[in-house]
Amino acid sequence: IGFDIDLQRCQELVDQGAETVAAPTDVCQQCRTIFLSLPDSKIVEQLIATIQPHLQPGDIILDTTTGDPQQTRSISRQLAGDGVTYLDTTMVGSSIQVRSLEGLMLIGGESAAVSRCQLLINAVSKQSVYLGPSGSGATMKLIVNLVLGLNRAVLAEGLALAESCGLELQQVLDILNDSPAYSSVMERKGPKMVQEDFVPQARLAQHLKDVHLILQLGSEQRQPLLLSEVHQSLLQRAVSLGYAEADNSAIIMASRCRESTG
């Protein structure tokens, strides 16, 4: 049983043999274990406010949203007062990887609830890691995204420099793939950068949102994140160039020097 504000997504669910309902509260009336997958923590908070009166003691919510760890902990405390368990179950991997069960689930929250949901977790992801109390999964997801995003930014800058030097980009990418500089980003995002194929697998604006959260987390921990500050400025430039809804590989457009020097 599921619900989405996008009717096309609802139809896709029906086509796979599932049932859709008219509102998220209808899900709560029929299901005692509920998955959430939303754009950000603010929307999660709004949804929780809507469905909380319809939840029952013993219910478990598994939230795959990439969000703010502090807000995650706050929601967990809020729901615990009603006997409802809230787990942060963030997913690492592209949409394609997650659909093919190749994603990695990072879990924070009450360990006993995780054990009770293990069969459902296994149905969503072949790999899962329990990290500790509420907010741990959300925190680890931001750290993964920090490293992954910087890998993309570094590849984009290297390709932009190679292009400026007159090198053939596909050959450059092939060499990087065979060199000690290799990372899996080169296989998944390198061809999109070379071909300027920015059909979205994961939208650039969504990663900019993640970088804002990463910098916020660094500030809370008094941990300087100098490279992430540069990364944020590159993503903001890409957005200003019109690539907000493009694939996050479009960060290469922020690294290219195409302005006239005449």
C-alpha positions in Angstrom: 0.0 0.0 0.0 1.4 3.4 -0.9 0.8 7.1 -1.6 2.6 9.7 -3.6 1.5 13.2 -4.6 2.7 12.4 -8.1 -0.1 10.4 -9.9 2.4 8.9 -12.3 4.3 7.3 -9.4 1.0 6.0 -8.0 0.3 4.4 -11.4 3.7 2.8 -11.5 3.0 1.3 -8.1 -0.3 -0.1 -9.3 1.3 -1.5 -12.4 3.6 -3.5 -10.1 0.6 -5.0 -8.3 0.4 -2.7 -5.3 -2.5 -0.7 -4.0 -2.5 3.1 -3.7 -4.6 5.2 -1.4 -5.9 8.8 -1.5 -3.9 10.3 1.3 -0.9 9.5 3.6 -3.3 9.2 6.5 -4.9 6.3 4.7 -1.6 4.5 4.7 -1.3 4.9 8.5 -4.8 3.4 9.0 -3.8 0.2 7.1 -0.1 -0.2 7.8 1.9 -0.6 11.0 5.3 -0.3 9.3 5.7 2.7 7.0 8.5 3.8 4.7 9.0 7.5 3.9 11.1 8.9 1.0 10.8 12.7 0.8 12.9 15.6 -0.6 14.1 17.1 2.8 13.6 17.2 6.5 11.2 20.1 6.4 8.7 18.1 4.3 9.2 15.1 6.6 8.2 17.3 9.6 5.1 18.5 7.8 4.1 15.0 6.9 4.7 13.7 10.5 2.5 16.5 11.8 -0.3 15.3 9.5 0.0 11.6 10.2 0.9 11.5 13.9 -2.7 11.5 15.1 -3.4 8.5 13.0 -0.4 6.4 14.2 -0.6 3.7 16.9 1.7 2.6 19.7 4.1 0.0 18.3 4.2 1.5 14.8 7.5 1.9 13.1 8.5 4.5 10.5 11.6 4.0 8.4 12.6 7.3 6.8 15.0 7.1 3.7 15.1 10.9 3.3 18.5 12.5 3.2 18.0 15.1 5.9 19.2 17.0 8.9 20.4 14.6 11.7 19.2 17.1 14.4 15.7 17.2 13.0 15.8 13.4 12.7 16.6 13.1 16.4 13.8 15.6 17.2 11.2 13.7 15.2 12.3 10.5 16.9 11.8 12.0 20.4 8.5 13.5 19.3 7.1 10.1 18.1 8.5 8.1 21.0 6.1 10.0 23.3 3.3 8.2 21.4 5.0 4.8 21.5 6.0 5.1 17.8 9.5 4.2 16.7 11.2 6.4 14.0 14.3 5.0 12.2 16.6 6.9 9.9 17.2 4.5 7.1 19.0 6.6 4.5 20.0 5.0 1.2 23.4 5.3 -0.6 23.3 4.9 -4.3 21.6 6.3 -7.4 17.9 5.7 -8.1 18.9 3.0 -10.6 21.1 1.2 -8.0 18.3 1.4 -5.4 15.7 0.0 -7.7 18.0 -2.9 -8.5 18.6 -3.5 -4.8 22.3 -2.4 -5.1 22.0 0.5 -2.7 23.4 0.5 0.8 21.0 1.4 3.7 22.5 3.3 6.7 20.4 2.9 9.8 20.1 4.9 13.0 17.6 4.4 15.8 16.3 1.7 18.2 18.1 -1.5 17.5 15.2 -3.7 18.6 13.0 -2.0 16.0 15.6 -2.6 13.3 15.6 -6.3 14.1 11.8 -6.4 13.8 12.0 -4.8 10.4 14.9 -6.8 9.0 12.9 -8.7 6.5 11.5 -5.4 5.0 14.9 -3.8 5.1 16.3 -6.8 3.2 13.5 -6.4 0.6 14.6 -2.9 -0.1 18.4 -3.3 0.1 20.8 -6.3 0.0 23.2 -4.4 2.2 22.4 -2.5 5.4 24.5 -1.2 8.3 23.3 -0.3 11.8 25.3 2.7 13.1 23.7 3.5 16.4 21.2 5.9 18.0 18.7 8.1 16.1 20.5 10.4 13.7 23.4 8.1 13.1 22.2 6.9 9.7 21.4 10.5 8.6 24.9 11.7 9.7 26.7 8.9 7.9 24.7 9.6 4.7 25.9 13.2 4.7 29.5 12.0 5.2 29.2 9.6 2.2 27.7 12.4 0.1 30.5 14.8 1.1 33.1 12.4 -0.2 31.1 11.3 -3.3 30.2 14.9 -4.3 33.9 16.0 -4.0 34.8 13.0 -6.2 32.5 14.3 -8.9 33.8 17.9 -8.5 37.4 16.8 -8.8 36.7 14.7 -11.9 34.8 17.6 -13.4 37.8 20.0 -12.8 40.3 17.5 -14.2 38.2 17.0 -17.4 37.7 20.8 -17.7 41.5 21.3 -17.5 42.2 18.5 -20.0 39.7 20.1 -22.4 41.4 23.5 -22.0 44.7 21.9 -22.9 43.2 20.4 -26.1 43.2 16.8 -25.0 40.5 14.4 -26.2 38.1 13.9 -23.3 37.2 10.3 -23.9 40.8 9.3 -24.0 41.5 11.3 -20.8 38.6 9.5 -19.1 39.9 6.1 -20.2 43.4 6.9 -18.8 41.9 8.1 -15.5 39.9 4.9 -15.2 43.2 2.9 -15.6 45.2 5.1 -13.3 45.7 5.3 -9.5 43.3 8.3 -9.7 40.4 5.9 -10.4 37.1 6.2 -8.6 33.8 4.6 -9.4 32.4 8.1 -10.1 34.5 8.0 -13.3 32.4 5.0 -14.5 29.0 6.4 -13.5 29.5 10.1 -14.2 32.5 10.4 -16.4 30.7 9.5 -19.6 27.8 11.9 -18.8 30.4 14.7 -18.4 32.2 13.9 -21.6 29.0 13.6 -23.6 27.2 16.4 -21.8 24.4 14.0 -21.1 22.7 15.6 -18.2 19.5 13.7 -18.2 19.0 13.4 -14.4 19.8 10.3 -12.4 20.2 12.5 -9.3 19.5 16.2 -9.6 22.2 18.8 -9.0 20.0 21.0 -6.9 19.3 18.1 -4.6 23.0 17.6 -4.0 23.4 21.4 -3.3 20.8 20.9 -0.6 22.9 18.0 0.8 26.0 20.2 0.8 24.1 22.9 2.8 23.4 20.2 5.4 27.0 19.0 5.3 28.3 22.5 6.0 25.7 22.9 8.8 26.8 19.7 10.4 30.4 20.8 10.2 29.5 24.1 11.8 27.7 22.3 14.6 30.8 20.1 15.2 33.2 23.1 14.8 34.8 21.1 12.0 36.1 23.2 9.1 35.0 21.9 5.7 37.0 24.0 3.3 36.6 21.8 0.3 32.9 21.6 0.8 32.7 25.4 0.9 34.3 25.4 -2.6 32.0 22.6 -3.7 29.0 24.7 -2.6 30.1 27.6 -4.7 30.6 25.4 -7.7 27.1 23.9 -7.4 25.6 27.4 -6.9 27.3 28.5 -10.1 25.9 25.5 -12.0 22.5 26.4 -10.7 22.9 30.0 -11.9 23.8 28.6 -15.3 20.5 26.8 -15.5 21.5 23.2 -14.4 19.5 23.0 -11.1 17.3 20.2 -12.5 20.0 18.5 -14.5 22.0 15.5 -13.4 24.7 16.3 -10.7 27.4 15.5 -13.3 26.5 18.9 -14.8 28.9 20.4 -12.2 31.4 20.2 -15.0 29.7 23.2 -16.6 30.7 25.3 -13.5 34.4 24.3 -14.0 34.6 25.1 -17.8 36.1 28.4 -18.9 34.0 29.3 -22.0 34.0 33.1 -21.5 35.6 35.1 -24.2 39.0 36.5 -23.3 39.1 39.0 -26.2 
